[in-house]
Amino acid sequence: MTAPELRAQSFEIAWKYLDLSGLLTGEHTESARFILNRIDRMMLRGERRRLLLSNAAIDAYRLRPALVTLNA
């Protein structure tokens, strides 16, 4: 499997899980960027296990700090 295929499959697994569980919040573009960033960083360190990549992205997304907007 090529790196782009691995990246795409890992993203798809994470995205489907988060979407079906109702955990996707906010702008989908930003959510996708966050998930891909996590997958990319792990792949740069040599990780090639698809489920580990997707599960780590899910966990990171679930634990990310919530963005708070203050209206002044």
Secondary structure as GFF3:
##gff-version 3
##sequence-region A 1 72
A	DSSP	alpha_helix	3	20	.	.	.	ID=ss1
A	DSSP	alpha_helix	28	44	.	.	.	ID=ss2
A	DSSP	alpha_helix	50	63	.	.	.	ID=ss3
###
